[in-house]
């Protein structure tokens, strides 16, 4: 790309694309979904660690635990999974409704509670029989992440209804002497009644359709089509491109694109793998640990070059400063220290390297070489360790090494050229100093 074309592209991005992306990134409903879904993460991580311990991929460890604690030593797995993954949709509904209402400057907790109640209203209980007796009950799995899109819809609608009533002062008002905590709950009565009536009507309406319930409708009409696109190779590649393009211009691409739009799709995929034995390749943990190798941009590859091969003092110092954070997938010292943001030379590998790393790991998983990524771990888990924990296999480590090698192949010519440029400029400045 010639200098004129570069300038034209940068101008277009800064004047047309970035303002639109910035507005999307601050849209309150997307932010509420991002913040609400994040509330599930601690539970998913706890559940994943329970799975790793209970199903540790070493027969010697399994035999030792069984001989020490009995054959049913890993019975805790089902209990913890039901208490974490099993209520993921309920927690997301609480978080999204509460976060949305809070964005209007209103206490969001009552709305979150109403949202959970509304979700329970539309989820059809299972009918269990015991001889002549029948009972309706929500069983394990009724409220897991497979219900996530229904939970998000219920939460958004609940939040908007609640804030409308509060903003219009259509509430029950108590005397000023009543404690605020009590008054807030009475203020929630009218919006709560309206919301529950609405979702009860939705439940009864969809019971008469071929879907049999609102969640089944959402799954068939919204969730499944979105996931077929957003979790495909092309959809994931597009997500990766958009995320890193935004980062390159200084916007938090993960917050704008990944967390509110793609993360729910990938979490449902992961839940399907765990609970139904599905074989979805793209899960949230696949992306976190297969793309963010050293942080967004797969910058660990660049840091390794700077640590061991750089000639310029700038890159050497950034390599030394950035190596430890990069091992924990924190790369702000690199992103803003080189800098990568608004740097036409380094923007290219910053965008292409993670796309290449993702492609390598996707293809390797598709052909059966690498295992599926089904275990959620904190995003700051060090590289290679996360590869093992997310897959429960040492081949997960191999997958990350292959992704790192692919990223390095992309980064190498660009970071080397930038290193030479910085080295020449440093020598030139030294020469000027000596001349003076």
C-alpha positions, 0 to 999 in steps of 0.5 A: 500500500502506497503512502497516499493510499495509507493516508486515505485509509487512515483518514476514512477509518478515523472520520467514518468508521471509528465514530460509528464503532465508538457509538456502538461501543457505548450503546447501553443495551450492548453494555448491559449485556456485556456487564451482565454476562460477565457476572456468570464468569466466576461460576463458569470458572469454578465449574470448569475447575471442578471438571478438570479435577474430577476428570483429570486426564491421568489414570494414575491420578484417578486410581489414587483418588479412588483408592484414597477417597472411594469410588465416588470421590468425584461426586462433587462434580455434578453438585458443583456443575449444577450450582454453577453452569446450571444457573448461568442463564438466571445469573445473566438475567439478573445481571443484564436487567440490573446493569441496564436499569443502572445505566439510567441512574436507577437502582438496578437490583429490583429490576434484576430480581423481577427479571429472574422471576420473569425468566422463571415464568417463561421457562416451562417446567418438566413434568415428572411422574412417580406412579400415579403422581405427577409434579412439575419441576425445573430440573438440572439443566433447565436454567443453564447457558442453553437458555442464555438468549431467552434470558437476555431478551427477558432481561432487556424487556424487563429493564426497559419496562422497569425504568419506564415506570420509575422514570414516569413515577408510576409507582407506589409511594410511601411516606418519607419516614419509611426507610429507603430500602423498603420504599424501593421494594414497594416502588418495584411492585407496579412494574413487577406486576406488569412484567410478570403478567406480560411474560405469563401471557407470553408463556401461555401464548407460546404453549399453543404453538408448535414450539411449545414454549418461548425458549424453544421459539428463541432457540429456533428463530434467534439463537440457532441462526445467529450461532450458525453464523457467529460461531462458524470459521468465517464468523469467528474470523470476522469477529477477530478482524473487527476486534483488532481493527478497532484496537488498532485505532485505540478503541477497546475492540473486545468490549465493542465486538467480542463481549456483547455480540459474540461471547453469548454465542460462544458460551452457548456452544461451550455449554452444549459441548459440556451438557449434550456432548456437542462438537462445537469448535468455537467456544469462548475459551477457544477464542480467549486462549487460541487468539489472545496469545499474550493478549489481543494481537497475539503479541507474545510473538512480538515480545519474544522477538524483542526480548531475544533478537531486537537491536534497538534500545526501544524494542529491547526495553519494551520486550523486557517490560512486556514479557511478564505481563504478556505471559498473563495475556496483558499487553498494554505495555506493548500496544501503547509502548511501541506503539501499535495503535495508529502505527501503519507498520505494526497494525498489519501483523497485529490484525493478521497474527491472531487471525492466523493463529485462530485459523491454525487451531481451528483447522487442527481441531476440525481434523481431530488433531487438537481437543475441544476447548470446553473448560473456562479459565481466567483470561489471565491464566498463563499461556500453555497452562491455559492450553492444558486447563481449557482442554484437559489434554496436553494436546491443548498445549501443542495447539497453543504452541502451533498458534504461537508459531503461526503468529510469530511467522506473521509478526517477524518481518514486520517487527524486524523491519520496525526494529531496524527503523528504530535502530537507525533512528537511534544511531542517527540521534547518537551521531547528532549528539556526538557531532554537537 
